[in-house]
Amino acid sequence: MNILGITNNDLAGACLVRDGEIVAAVSEERFTRVKDHKTWPARSIEYVLREAGVTLEEIDRVAYGWCAGFDADKHLLLYVDRVAEEARERPEGLVHLRKRVSDEIRNDKAKRAEFDEFVERNGLRGKAVLVDHHESHGLGAFLCSPFDEALVLTCDGRGDFQSLTVTHCSPQGEEVLQRETSVDSLGYFYGRVTKLLGFKPNRHEGKITGLAANGDPEKLLPLMRKMIDITPDGAIRARTGNYYQPSYEGYSEELLEEIAKHDPADVAAAAQAHVENLLTAVVAHHIGKVPSGNVCLAGGVFANVKLNQRIFETPGVRNIYVLPPMGDGGLPLQAASVVSYRESGQRHRVPSMALGPDAAISEGQLEEILQDYPGLRFRRVDDGLQELLVRALEKEKVIGVHRGRMEFGPRALGRRSVIYRTDDPSMNDWLNKRLNRTEFMPFAPITAEELAADCYRGWAPDQPSALFMTITYDCHENFAKACPAVVHVDNTARPQIVRRGDDPFLHGLLLAWYERSGQAALVNTSFNKHEEPIVGSHRDALDPLSDEVVDLLLIDDVYLVWKDGANGLMDELTF
């Protein structure tokens, strides 16, 4: 059975699942070069069909998880009760509830119509399956997890009139334990703080997470509670009005004046602590119902790696799995996985995210492309490539890598990455300048599995989230001293752990670098400039080399490309 997953809103893309196996997945931004492109994913659909060797006529189901619409069974009583509560306790907030629902209907109508038109035009009417937005997130995460049973949390800005769900998933089925309306949205809360601090909501929340470590959370927690809080029985409740609206717009003068009085780091710290406190409380409220102690997380709020660490540390939680493409960009994979499971009972546990276009290229093809880059030179290296890369790192060269199939999701996992040594804390300044970034967080480390236990406190081989850079750990003292460039001011790091079987070449390079340098990690940051998508094509990777953003480019684990006259780089590496 061939199942095509599609999303066309916040980060458009497509996925193809065949008989439970995820064959291909990609985001449209990697082709169009428009960050978080909200468009119809025509090129993504074309790619996944081509990768699977099928046509649209051979597709059995088309899964759509962006907007299934208002479901009376799921939503009607939820909203009746919520409106009654607001009328009773804060009648002035009713106007904000109405606006939230009105905005959601208007936004979703246009995107849903685009999908419906595609289905009709291609004769797919009987094959289209609409999957509830939060069911896509939640069940999609569970099906990709290694667990047979788990407490599954979803949390985002909003989707299908919800912003949070808690579900107990097991072989016996799914039991929804809690739902929250899109009015009571922790995604909107955190996004609003992002905008109040001068950044773009629904994109730059990671900057707030990094900035938070520099502030005092206690100073402004009372202000955060004025915006949104938790009830004694574990329900998330927004306090709509001057301090909060369920939207990225609408900021009262009272709120703006209050925020302006305080250090941005203290504002960020309070917002981060508040989200951690609320969601760990939700987990603590329900985890006793789940004998295994396993937790699955999906939805854009769980891009917050520090939050995920706090959930992992919650009493009663044994293990967590954060779906790597956790946000709305992952909806094609999530919805297609759900439909596959519903149709056949099949699931793909802890799938690789190497699901995009392959970097493989012939020597002749590379030579042809390089005719448009007269300043670049390349050499094929069939033997001793790892040694040359280690030498380049010793000589403080920044290396771009464009190898294997491109990752699906927001994280670069050593296939479309920039790598560098980890002993130079000043690189957070100068490399970010090269990449035209202004980040508060340090770069993330990438570490071979054999070395991880001596680097990250509490890490164990059965923890899947560390394979995908979706959780932070406290660092051991020796690691923090040896690799300061990848340890944050709060002594945490967001690692990617590499197993030999998952990526033999990268695993070998990490061990070779450790033997030579004593550094149990390399820097791993995404291969892109600020506000650009991660590189997709070979040309996307060659442009930063030509612009001297990186010093050396590895292509397909066989070619090294450098800029002619780059301080005699190839002579230094002594071919």
C-alpha positions as CSV (number, residue, x, y, z in Angstrom):
1,M,0.0,0.0,0.0
2,N,1.4,3.4,-1.1
3,I,0.4,6.3,1.2
4,L,1.2,9.9,0.3
5,G,1.3,12.4,3.1
6,I,1.0,16.1,2.3
7,T,1.0,19.4,4.2
8,N,0.7,22.8,2.7
9,N,0.8,25.3,5.6
10,D,3.5,26.4,8.0
11,L,6.3,24.2,6.4
12,A,5.0,22.5,3.3
13,G,6.2,19.0,2.3
14,A,5.4,15.5,1.4
15,C,6.1,11.9,2.5
16,L,5.6,8.5,1.1
17,V,5.0,5.4,3.3
18,R,4.8,2.0,1.6
19,D,3.6,-1.0,3.7
20,G,4.6,0.7,6.9
21,E,8.1,1.8,5.8
22,I,8.9,5.4,5.4
23,V,10.4,5.6,1.9
24,A,10.9,9.3,1.4
25,A,10.1,12.7,3.0
26,V,11.1,16.2,2.3
27,S,10.1,19.9,2.9
28,E,9.4,22.2,0.0
29,E,11.8,24.9,1.4
30,R,14.7,22.7,0.4
31,F,13.8,23.1,-3.3
32,T,12.4,26.6,-3.3
33,R,15.0,28.1,-0.9
34,V,12.3,30.0,0.9
35,K,12.5,29.4,4.7
36,D,9.4,27.7,6.2
37,H,7.7,28.0,2.8
38,K,3.9,28.0,3.2
39,T,2.9,26.8,-0.3
40,W,1.7,23.9,-2.2
41,P,4.5,21.2,-2.0
42,A,4.5,20.3,-5.7
43,R,8.2,19.5,-5.9
44,S,8.1,17.6,-2.7
45,I,5.3,15.4,-4.0
46,E,7.2,14.9,-7.3
47,Y,10.3,13.9,-5.3
48,V,8.7,11.3,-3.0
49,L,6.8,9.7,-5.9
50,R,10.0,9.5,-7.9
51,E,11.9,8.0,-5.0
52,A,9.3,5.4,-4.5
53,G,9.0,4.7,-8.2
54,V,5.3,5.2,-8.4
55,T,2.8,7.6,-10.0
56,L,-0.1,9.5,-8.4
57,E,-2.4,6.8,-10.1
58,E,-0.7,4.2,-8.0
59,I,-1.2,6.0,-4.7
60,D,-3.7,4.1,-2.5
61,R,-4.3,6.8,0.2
62,V,-3.5,10.6,0.5
63,A,-3.1,11.5,4.1
64,Y,-3.7,15.1,5.2
65,G,-3.0,16.2,8.8
66,W,-3.1,20.0,8.6
67,C,-6.8,20.5,8.9
68,A,-9.4,17.8,9.3
69,G,-11.9,20.3,10.6
70,F,-14.2,20.7,13.6
71,D,-15.2,17.3,15.0
72,A,-18.2,17.4,17.2
73,D,-17.2,14.3,19.2
74,K,-13.8,15.7,20.0
75,H,-14.4,19.5,20.2
76,L,-18.0,20.5,20.8
77,L,-18.3,19.8,24.5
78,L,-14.8,21.0,25.0
79,Y,-15.7,24.4,23.6
80,V,-19.1,24.6,25.2
81,D,-17.5,24.0,28.6
82,R,-14.7,26.5,27.9
83,V,-17.1,29.2,26.7
84,A,-19.3,28.7,29.8
85,E,-16.2,28.9,32.0
86,E,-15.0,32.1,30.4
87,A,-18.5,33.7,30.6
88,R,-18.6,32.8,34.3
89,E,-15.1,33.8,35.3
90,R,-13.8,36.4,32.7
91,P,-16.7,37.5,30.5
92,E,-14.4,40.2,29.0
93,G,-12.4,37.3,27.5
94,L,-15.2,36.0,25.3
95,V,-14.3,38.3,22.5
96,H,-10.8,36.8,22.3
97,L,-12.3,33.2,22.3
98,R,-14.5,34.2,19.4
99,K,-11.7,35.8,17.5
100,R,-9.5,32.7,18.0
101,V,-12.1,30.4,16.5
102,S,-12.9,32.9,13.7
103,D,-9.2,33.3,12.7
104,E,-8.7,29.5,12.7
105,I,-11.7,28.9,10.4
106,R,-10.6,31.6,8.0
107,N,-6.9,30.4,7.8
108,D,-7.7,26.7,7.5
109,K,-10.4,27.2,4.9
110,A,-8.0,28.4,2.2
111,K,-5.4,25.7,2.8
112,R,-8.0,23.0,3.0
113,A,-9.5,24.2,-0.3
114,E,-6.1,23.9,-1.9
115,F,-5.8,20.3,-0.8
116,D,-9.4,19.4,-1.9
117,E,-8.7,20.9,-5.3
118,F,-5.6,18.8,-5.7
119,V,-7.6,15.7,-4.7
120,E,-10.4,16.5,-7.2
121,R,-8.1,17.4,-10.1
122,N,-6.1,14.1,-9.8
123,G,-9.0,11.8,-9.3
124,L,-8.1,11.0,-5.7
125,R,-11.5,11.7,-4.0
126,G,-12.0,8.2,-2.7
127,K,-8.4,8.0,-1.5
128,A,-8.1,11.1,0.6
129,V,-8.0,10.6,4.4
130,L,-8.2,13.6,6.8
131,V,-6.4,13.0,10.0
132,D,-6.9,15.2,13.1
133,H,-4.0,17.6,13.5
134,H,-3.1,16.5,17.0
135,E,-3.8,12.8,16.3
136,S,-1.2,13.2,13.5
137,H,1.3,14.6,15.9
138,G,0.6,12.3,18.8
139,L,-0.1,8.9,17.2
140,G,2.5,9.6,14.6
141,A,5.1,10.1,17.3
142,F,4.0,6.9,19.1
143,L,4.1,4.8,16.0
144,C,7.7,6.0,15.2
145,S,8.8,5.4,18.8
146,P,10.4,2.2,20.1
147,F,7.7,1.8,22.7
148,D,4.7,-0.6,23.0
149,E,3.0,1.7,25.5
150,A,3.4,5.4,26.3
151,L,1.9,8.6,27.6
152,V,1.7,10.8,24.4
153,L,1.7,14.6,24.7
154,T,1.1,17.0,21.8
155,C,1.5,20.7,22.3
156,D,1.7,23.5,19.7
157,G,0.2,26.8,18.8
158,R,-3.0,25.3,17.5
159,G,-4.4,22.7,15.1
160,D,-8.0,21.6,14.5
161,F,-9.1,23.8,17.4
162,Q,-6.7,22.2,19.9
163,S,-3.4,23.2,21.4
164,L,-2.6,20.2,23.7
165,T,-3.6,16.6,24.0
166,V,-2.6,13.8,26.4
167,T,-3.2,10.3,25.3
168,H,-2.4,6.8,26.6
169,C,-1.3,4.7,23.7
170,S,-1.0,0.9,24.0
171,P,-1.6,-2.3,22.0
172,Q,-5.2,-2.0,23.2
173,G,-5.7,1.4,21.5
174,E,-5.6,5.1,22.4
175,E,-7.4,6.7,25.3
176,V,-7.5,10.6,25.3
177,L,-6.9,11.8,28.8
178,Q,-6.8,15.6,28.3
179,R,-7.5,18.1,25.5
180,E,-7.0,21.8,25.6
181,T,-8.6,24.4,23.2
182,S,-6.5,26.5,20.9
183,V,-7.4,29.4,23.2
184,D,-5.3,27.9,26.1
185,S,-2.2,27.6,24.0
186,L,1.3,27.3,25.3
187,G,2.6,27.6,21.8
188,Y,1.0,31.0,21.4
189,F,2.2,32.0,24.9
190,Y,5.9,31.2,24.0
191,G,5.6,32.7,20.6
192,R,4.2,35.9,22.0
193,V,7.2,36.2,24.4
194,T,9.4,35.6,21.3
195,K,7.8,38.5,19.6
196,L,7.8,40.7,22.7
197,L,11.6,40.3,22.8
198,G,12.0,41.4,19.2
199,F,12.1,38.1,17.3
200,K,9.8,36.3,14.9
201,P,7.2,34.1,16.5
202,N,6.8,30.6,15.1
203,R,10.4,30.7,14.0
204,H,12.8,32.1,16.5
205,E,11.6,30.4,19.7
206,G,14.9,28.6,20.0
207,K,16.6,31.9,20.6
208,I,14.4,32.4,23.7
209,T,15.4,29.0,25.0
210,G,19.1,29.9,24.6
211,L,18.7,33.4,26.1
212,A,16.8,32.0,29.1
213,A,19.9,30.4,30.6
214,N,21.3,33.9,31.1
215,G,18.4,35.2,33.2
216,D,16.7,34.9,36.5
217,P,13.3,33.1,36.1
218,E,11.9,33.9,39.5
219,K,11.6,37.7,38.9
220,L,8.9,37.5,36.3
221,L,7.1,34.2,36.9
222,P,4.1,36.1,38.5
223,L,3.8,38.0,35.2
224,M,3.8,34.8,33.2
225,R,1.1,33.4,35.4
226,K,-1.1,36.4,34.5
227,M,-0.9,35.2,30.9
228,I,-1.5,31.4,31.3
229,D,-1.4,28.9,34.1
230,I,-2.6,25.5,35.3
231,T,-5.6,24.6,37.4
232,P,-5.4,22.3,40.5
233,D,-6.8,19.5,38.3
234,G,-4.1,19.9,35.7
235,A,-6.0,21.9,33.0
236,I,-4.1,24.7,31.1
237,R,-6.0,27.9,31.3
238,A,-5.2,31.2,29.5
239,R,-6.1,34.5,31.1
240,T,-7.2,36.4,28.0
241,G,-7.1,40.1,28.2
242,N,-4.4,42.7,28.5
243,Y,-1.6,40.2,29.2
244,Y,-2.5,37.4,26.8
245,Q,-4.4,36.7,23.6
246,P,-4.4,33.4,21.7
247,S,-2.6,34.9,18.7
248,Y,0.8,36.3,17.7
249,E,-0.8,39.7,17.4
250,G,-2.5,42.0,19.9
251,Y,-0.2,43.4,22.6
252,S,-1.7,45.9,25.1
253,E,0.3,49.0,26.1
254,E,0.2,47.8,29.7
255,L,2.0,44.6,28.6
256,L,4.5,46.3,26.4
257,E,5.4,48.8,29.2
258,E,5.8,46.0,31.7
259,I,8.1,43.9,29.5
260,A,10.2,47.0,28.6
261,K,11.1,47.4,32.3
262,H,13.0,44.2,32.5
263,D,16.2,42.5,31.2
264,P,15.2,40.4,28.1
265,A,17.1,37.5,29.6
266,D,14.9,37.6,32.7
267,V,11.8,37.6,30.5
268,A,13.1,34.6,28.5
269,A,14.0,32.8,31.7
270,A,10.6,33.2,33.2
271,A,8.8,32.1,30.0
272,Q,11.0,29.0,29.7
273,A,10.6,28.1,33.4
274,H,6.8,28.6,33.2
275,V,6.4,26.3,30.2
276,E,8.6,23.7,31.9
277,N,6.6,24.0,35.1
278,L,3.3,23.7,33.4
279,L,4.1,20.8,31.1
280,T,6.0,18.8,33.7
281,A,2.9,19.2,35.9
282,V,0.7,17.8,33.1
283,V,3.0,14.8,32.7
284,A,3.2,14.3,36.5
285,H,-0.6,14.4,36.6
286,H,-1.0,11.5,34.1
287,I,2.2,9.4,34.2
288,G,0.9,7.1,37.0
289,K,-1.7,5.8,34.4
290,V,1.2,4.4,32.3
291,P,3.0,1.4,33.8
292,S,5.9,1.6,31.4
293,G,6.8,5.2,32.3
294,N,7.5,6.0,28.6
295,V,6.6,9.4,27.1
296,C,6.3,10.4,23.5
297,L,6.3,14.1,22.5
298,A,5.3,15.9,19.3
299,G,4.1,19.3,18.2
300,G,6.1,22.5,17.7
301,V,6.5,23.3,21.5
302,F,8.6,20.2,21.8
303,A,11.3,21.6,19.6
304,N,12.3,23.1,23.0
305,V,15.1,20.8,24.0
306,K,15.5,22.1,27.6
307,L,11.8,21.5,28.1
308,N,12.2,17.9,26.9
309,Q,15.1,17.4,29.4
310,R,12.8,18.5,32.2
311,I,10.1,16.2,31.2
312,F,12.6,13.3,31.0
313,E,13.6,14.2,34.6
314,T,10.0,14.2,35.9
315,P,9.5,11.5,38.6
316,G,7.8,8.5,37.1
317,V,9.2,9.0,33.5
318,R,11.5,6.3,32.4
319,N,12.2,7.2,28.8
320,I,11.1,9.7,26.2
321,Y,10.9,9.8,22.4
322,V,10.6,13.2,20.7
323,L,9.5,12.8,17.1
324,P,12.4,14.3,15.2
325,P,10.2,16.3,12.8
326,M,8.1,17.2,15.7
327,G,6.3,20.3,14.4
328,D,3.9,21.0,11.5
329,G,6.6,20.4,9.0
330,G,6.5,16.7,10.1
331,L,2.7,16.4,9.4
332,P,3.2,14.5,6.1
333,L,5.2,11.8,7.8
334,Q,2.9,11.8,10.9
335,A,-0.4,11.6,9.0
336,A,0.9,9.0,6.5
337,S,2.2,6.8,9.4
338,V,-1.2,7.1,11.1
339,V,-3.1,6.1,8.0
340,S,-0.7,3.2,7.3
341,Y,-1.2,1.9,10.9
342,R,-5.0,2.3,10.6
343,E,-5.1,0.4,7.3
344,S,-2.6,-2.4,8.0
345,G,-1.4,-2.3,11.7
346,Q,2.1,-1.7,10.5
347,R,4.5,0.8,12.1
348,H,8.2,1.8,11.6
349,R,10.0,2.1,14.9
350,V,12.7,4.8,15.3
351,P,13.0,5.4,11.6
352,S,16.1,7.2,10.2
353,M,15.5,10.7,9.1
354,A,17.7,10.3,6.1
355,L,14.7,10.5,3.8
356,G,15.5,13.3,1.4
357,P,17.4,13.6,-1.9
358,D,20.8,11.8,-2.1
359,A,24.1,13.7,-2.4
360,A,25.5,11.0,-4.7
361,I,27.0,12.5,-7.8
362,S,29.4,11.3,-10.5
363,E,32.8,12.9,-11.1
364,G,31.7,14.1,-14.5
365,Q,28.5,15.7,-13.0
366,L,30.5,17.5,-10.4
367,E,33.0,18.7,-13.0
368,E,30.1,20.1,-15.0
369,I,28.6,22.0,-12.1
370,L,32.0,23.4,-11.1
371,Q,32.3,25.1,-14.5
372,D,30.0,27.7,-12.9
373,Y,32.4,28.1,-10.0
374,P,35.8,29.0,-11.5
375,G,37.4,29.6,-8.1
376,L,36.7,26.1,-6.8
377,R,38.8,22.9,-7.1
378,F,38.0,19.3,-6.2
379,R,39.7,16.0,-5.8
380,R,38.3,12.5,-5.5
381,V,39.7,10.7,-2.5
382,D,39.2,6.9,-2.4
383,D,41.6,6.2,0.5
384,G,42.6,8.1,3.6
385,L,39.6,10.5,3.5
386,Q,39.0,10.4,7.3
387,E,42.7,11.2,7.9
388,L,42.5,14.2,5.7
389,L,39.4,15.5,7.5
390,V,41.1,15.1,10.8
391,R,44.1,17.0,9.6
392,A,41.8,19.8,8.3
393,L,40.2,20.0,11.8
394,E,43.6,20.1,13.4
395,K,44.4,23.1,11.2
396,E,41.2,24.8,12.3
397,K,39.3,24.4,9.1
398,V,35.5,24.7,9.0
399,I,34.1,21.8,7.0
400,G,30.7,21.7,5.3
401,V,29.3,18.2,4.6
402,H,26.9,17.2,1.9
403,R,26.6,13.5,2.1
404,G,24.0,10.7,1.8
405,R,20.3,11.4,1.9
406,M,19.2,14.7,3.3
407,E,17.6,14.7,6.7
408,F,13.9,15.3,7.1
409,G,13.0,17.7,9.9
410,P,14.6,20.8,11.5
411,R,17.9,19.2,12.6
412,A,21.0,18.6,10.6
413,L,22.3,15.2,11.6
414,G,25.7,15.0,10.0
415,R,24.5,14.9,6.4
416,R,23.9,18.6,5.7
417,S,26.0,19.9,8.5
418,V,28.9,22.2,9.3
419,I,31.5,20.5,11.6
420,Y,34.4,21.9,13.5
421,R,36.5,21.3,16.6
422,T,35.0,21.9,20.0
423,D,37.8,23.4,22.0
424,D,37.4,27.0,20.9
425,P,34.6,28.8,22.7
426,S,35.2,32.0,20.7
427,M,33.8,30.1,17.6
428,N,30.3,30.9,18.9
429,D,31.1,34.5,17.9
430,W,33.1,34.2,14.7
431,L,31.4,31.2,13.1
432,N,28.0,32.6,13.8
433,K,29.2,35.8,12.0
434,R,30.3,33.7,9.1
435,L,26.8,32.1,9.0
436,N,25.2,35.5,9.5
437,R,23.5,34.3,12.7
438,T,23.0,35.9,16.1
439,E,22.5,32.9,18.4
440,F,22.4,32.7,22.2
441,M,22.9,29.0,22.3
442,P,26.3,27.3,21.7
443,F,26.7,24.9,18.8
444,A,25.6,21.4,19.4
445,P,28.0,18.4,19.8
446,I,28.0,15.2,17.8
447,T,29.5,12.2,19.6
448,A,30.2,8.6,18.9
449,E,28.0,6.2,21.0
450,E,31.0,4.7,22.7
451,L,32.0,8.1,24.2
452,A,28.6,9.4,25.2
453,A,28.3,8.1,28.7
454,D,31.5,10.0,29.8
455,C,30.1,13.2,28.3
456,Y,26.4,13.5,29.1
457,R,25.0,12.8,32.6
458,G,22.3,10.2,32.6
459,W,22.7,9.2,29.0
460,A,22.1,5.5,28.2
461,P,22.1,3.6,24.9
462,D,18.3,3.0,25.0
463,Q,17.4,6.7,24.9
464,P,16.2,7.4,21.3
465,S,15.9,11.2,21.6
466,A,19.7,11.7,21.7
467,L,20.0,10.1,18.3
468,F,18.2,13.1,16.8
469,M,19.4,16.2,18.9
470,T,16.0,16.7,20.5
471,I,17.0,16.8,24.2
472,T,19.7,18.4,26.3
473,Y,21.8,16.7,29.0
474,D,23.9,18.1,31.9
475,C,27.5,17.6,31.0
476,H,30.3,15.9,32.9
477,E,33.0,18.2,34.1
478,N,35.8,16.7,31.9
479,F,33.7,17.0,28.8
480,A,32.8,20.6,29.6
481,K,36.5,21.5,30.0
482,A,37.7,19.7,26.8
483,C,34.8,20.8,24.6
484,P,33.7,24.3,25.8
485,A,32.3,25.4,22.4
486,V,29.3,23.0,22.7
487,V,28.4,23.5,26.4
488,H,25.9,26.2,27.3
489,V,26.3,28.5,30.3
490,D,24.0,26.3,32.3
491,N,26.3,23.3,31.7
492,T,24.0,21.5,29.2
493,A,24.5,20.3,25.7
494,R,22.1,19.1,22.9
495,P,24.0,16.1,21.5
496,Q,23.5,13.9,18.5
497,I,24.8,10.4,19.4
498,V,26.0,8.4,16.4
499,R,26.0,4.6,16.3
500,R,28.3,2.7,14.0
501,G,25.4,0.9,12.3
502,D,23.6,4.2,11.6
503,D,26.5,6.1,9.9
504,P,29.8,4.1,9.8
505,F,31.8,6.9,8.1
506,L,30.8,9.7,10.5
507,H,31.1,7.3,13.5
508,G,34.7,6.5,12.4
509,L,35.5,10.2,11.9
510,L,34.3,11.0,15.4
511,L,36.5,8.2,17.0
512,A,39.5,9.2,14.9
513,W,39.1,12.8,16.0
514,Y,38.9,11.8,19.6
515,E,42.0,9.7,19.4
516,R,43.9,12.6,17.8
517,S,42.6,15.5,19.9
518,G,41.1,14.1,23.1
519,Q,37.8,15.9,22.2
520,A,34.9,13.5,22.5
521,A,32.7,15.5,20.0
522,L,32.7,17.7,17.0
523,V,30.6,20.8,16.5
524,N,27.5,20.0,14.4
525,T,25.4,22.9,13.2
526,S,23.1,23.0,10.2
527,F,24.6,23.9,6.9
528,N,22.8,27.2,6.1
529,K,23.0,30.9,6.7
530,H,20.6,32.6,9.0
531,E,17.0,32.7,7.6
532,E,17.9,30.3,4.8
533,P,16.8,26.6,4.6
534,I,19.4,23.9,5.2
535,V,21.3,23.3,1.9
536,G,19.5,20.9,-0.5
537,S,21.3,20.7,-3.9
538,H,25.0,20.5,-4.6
539,R,24.9,24.1,-5.7
540,D,23.4,25.1,-2.4
541,A,26.4,23.5,-0.7
542,L,29.0,25.0,-3.2
543,D,27.7,28.6,-2.7
544,P,28.8,28.8,1.0
545,L,32.2,27.4,0.0
546,S,32.6,30.0,-2.7
547,D,31.6,32.7,-0.3
548,E,34.1,31.4,2.3
549,V,31.5,30.5,4.9
550,V,33.2,27.1,5.1
551,D,36.8,26.3,4.2
552,L,36.4,22.8,2.9
553,L,33.4,20.8,1.5
554,L,32.9,17.1,1.7
555,I,30.6,15.7,-1.0
556,D,29.2,12.1,-1.0
557,D,32.0,10.8,1.3
558,V,34.4,10.8,-1.7
559,Y,35.0,14.3,-3.0
560,L,36.8,17.2,-1.3
561,V,36.2,20.7,-2.7
562,W,38.1,23.8,-1.8
563,K,38.6,27.4,-3.0
564,D,41.6,27.9,-5.2
565,G,44.3,29.8,-3.3
566,A,42.7,29.2,0.1
567,N,46.0,29.5,1.9
568,G,47.4,26.5,0.2
569,L,44.8,24.3,2.0
570,M,45.4,21.2,-0.1
571,D,49.2,21.5,0.2
572,E,48.7,21.7,4.0
573,L,46.7,18.5,4.0
574,T,49.6,16.9,2.0
575,F,47.7,14.8,-0.5
